[in-house]
């Protein structure tokens, strides 16, 4: 019971951190899209997507590998110190190499002339991201510290943006503020890490034992990163900044909700990593089933809700200039459900249990399919073509995951829970049509509809005595 309470507490903290990491940037996003316009925001989006490709080079596969291994060593300080020192050295070398490559390409490729300085500013964060060693805090389950640090940094950055960024000419200042919001917290992380570890003198010869697993994780993250950034990069290369800005607006809406859902199962990663029995262990099965059902319970109504309310959401968060992103947002809404399920197994289950080769197969197949579909659909359908490609690739990735789970002897039961939450989500549709009967501003309509949808949806789950809702209420009472 005590461990269950710790897991729930960590899940709540991680969700709070994720919500602050999304809510504050959303407020920032609402402000800067109006200051910079579609083209200016497209310029920012392309530059960040470009640097993000070097971010995964900088981090290699160190984050999931180090989190998993440090979780096993956290009660052995001497071994943890050695492991930390070895992995940290590898990470700093890869980060410096990535920084050099990023700046070199930005300077040498003429196509990037309009993005060059923004790319260089964002690239500074690459080395400090490695220095931040956030994987150590996750392995030690220091979710309270991570939550406070992240929230404070984001609030300060928001204040600086609102006070200092006033027109489209301040795009470089905006990039500097965002970069400093990464640099300063990561320096603090490094300083505070002395509570858990200390750097030791190590032999370079010992680094080799980490390379194979790190590169294996790197390959997995490469496919994940390609899948995540491919649409934006291909749109930027094949079309103009306006198309990138429209796609980024639709992607932003679905990604925010997906990130919140992803924060819930992320807290079980350290605990699963310490279990070596595999996916058929009873405790692993129970954790997997419970968190999978939580994802279905939240993702299904969120997906339906964003499809229904795409128009007011885009207008409120982005402005009327982004109206062409409404259809894109509706298409990408399906990612809330699909991406949340896929990421749960690829990142949290397969990796924590040491079967990351399954993650490579699933994400690699999806990324390759996304690339092929983009070649055909982007020229004809612009940002909507990229959205369709992504959703189809997510569906194929899901079926690959089901096949791989079955090979491991784990049968995922979807139909029963899925149908229950789908039927309960019909209340969201009823609320939507009810809200259309009243004339009001879009923001008032959205706030009221969201509130009513939450009350009616969870009320219906309480009436039908849903297992998760019942267990959650019992934990509150106890």
ZIDABEL-V345618 format. One record per backbone hydrogen bond with DSSP energy under -1.0 kcal/mol. NH is the residue of the N-H (numbers start at 0). CO is the residue of the C=O. Records with the same first field share a line. If there is no record, write none. Layout:
BEGIN
NH = CO / CO
END
This chain:
BEGIN
4 = 0
5 = 1
6 = 2
7 = 3
8 = 4
9 = 5
10 = 6
11 = 7
12 = 8
13 = 9
14 = 10
15 = 11
16 = 12
17 = 13
18 = 14
19 = 15
20 = 16
21 = 17
22 = 18
23 = 19
25 = 21
26 = 22
27 = 23
28 = 24
29 = 25
30 = 26
31 = 27
32 = 28
34 = 30
35 = 31
36 = 32
39 = 35
40 = 36
41 = 37
42 = 38
43 = 39
44 = 40
45 = 41
46 = 42
47 = 43
48 = 44
49 = 45
50 = 46
51 = 47
52 = 48
54 = 50
55 = 51
57 = 53
58 = 54
61 = 58
64 = 60
65 = 61
66 = 62
67 = 63
68 = 64
69 = 65
70 = 66
72 = 68
75 = 72
79 = 75
80 = 76
81 = 77
82 = 78
83 = 79
84 = 80
85 = 81
86 = 82
87 = 83
88 = 84
89 = 85
90 = 86
91 = 87
92 = 88
93 = 89
94 = 90
95 = 91
96 = 92
97 = 93
98 = 94
99 = 95
100 = 96
101 = 97
102 = 98
103 = 99
104 = 100
105 = 101
106 = 102
107 = 103
108 = 104
111 = 108
112 = 109
114 = 111
115 = 111
118 = 114
119 = 115
120 = 116
121 = 117
122 = 118
124 = 121
125 = 122
128 = 124
129 = 125
130 = 126
131 = 127
132 = 129
135 = 132
137 = 133
138 = 134
139 = 135
140 = 137
141 = 136
142 = 140
145 = 141
146 = 142
147 = 143
148 = 144
149 = 145
150 = 146
151 = 147
152 = 148
153 = 149
154 = 150
155 = 151
156 = 152
157 = 153
158 = 154
159 = 155
160 = 156
161 = 157
162 = 158
163 = 159
164 = 160
169 = 166
173 = 169
174 = 170
175 = 171
176 = 172
177 = 173
178 = 174
179 = 175
180 = 176
181 = 178
182 = 178
183 = 179
185 = 181
186 = 182
187 = 183
188 = 184
189 = 185
190 = 186
191 = 187
192 = 188
193 = 190
194 = 191
195 = 192
196 = 192
205 = 202
206 = 203
209 = 206
213 = 209
214 = 210
215 = 211
216 = 212
217 = 213
218 = 214
219 = 215
220 = 216
221 = 217
222 = 218
223 = 219
224 = 220
225 = 221
226 = 222
227 = 223
228 = 224
229 = 225
232 = 228
233 = 229
234 = 230
235 = 231
236 = 232
237 = 233
238 = 234
243 = 239
244 = 240
245 = 241
246 = 242
247 = 243
248 = 244
249 = 245
250 = 246
251 = 247
252 = 248
253 = 249
254 = 250
255 = 251
256 = 252
257 = 253
258 = 254
259 = 255
260 = 256
261 = 257
262 = 258
267 = 264
268 = 265
271 = 267
272 = 268
274 = 271
280 = 277
284 = 280
285 = 281
286 = 282
287 = 283
288 = 284
289 = 285
290 = 286
291 = 287
292 = 288
293 = 289
294 = 290
295 = 291
296 = 292
297 = 293
298 = 294
299 = 295
301 = 297
302 = 298
303 = 299
304 = 300
305 = 301
306 = 302
307 = 303
308 = 304
312 = 308
313 = 309
314 = 310
315 = 311
316 = 312
317 = 313
318 = 313
321 = 318
322 = 319
324 = 321
325 = 322
328 = 324
329 = 325
330 = 326
331 = 327
332 = 328
333 = 330
334 = 331
335 = 332
337 = 333
338 = 334
340 = 336
341 = 337
342 = 338
343 = 339
344 = 340
345 = 341
346 = 342
347 = 342
348 = 343
349 = 344
352 = 348
353 = 350
354 = 349
357 = 354
359 = 355
360 = 356
361 = 357
362 = 358
363 = 359
364 = 360
365 = 361
366 = 362
367 = 363
368 = 364
369 = 365
370 = 366
371 = 367
372 = 368
373 = 369
374 = 370
375 = 371
376 = 372
377 = 373
380 = 376
381 = 377
383 = 380
385 = 381
386 = 382
387 = 383
388 = 384
389 = 385
390 = 386
391 = 387
392 = 388
393 = 389
394 = 390
395 = 391
396 = 392
397 = 393
398 = 394
399 = 395
400 = 396
401 = 397
402 = 398
403 = 399
404 = 400
405 = 401
406 = 402
407 = 403
408 = 405
409 = 404
417 = 413
418 = 414
419 = 415
420 = 416
421 = 417
422 = 418
423 = 419
424 = 420
425 = 422
426 = 423
427 = 424
429 = 425
430 = 426
431 = 427
432 = 428
433 = 429
434 = 430
435 = 431
436 = 433
437 = 434
444 = 440
445 = 441
446 = 442
447 = 443
448 = 444
449 = 445
450 = 446
451 = 447
452 = 448
453 = 449
454 = 450
455 = 451
456 = 452
457 = 453
458 = 454
459 = 455
460 = 456
461 = 457
462 = 458
463 = 459
464 = 461
465 = 460
469 = 465
470 = 466
471 = 467
472 = 468
473 = 469
474 = 470
475 = 471
476 = 472
477 = 473
END
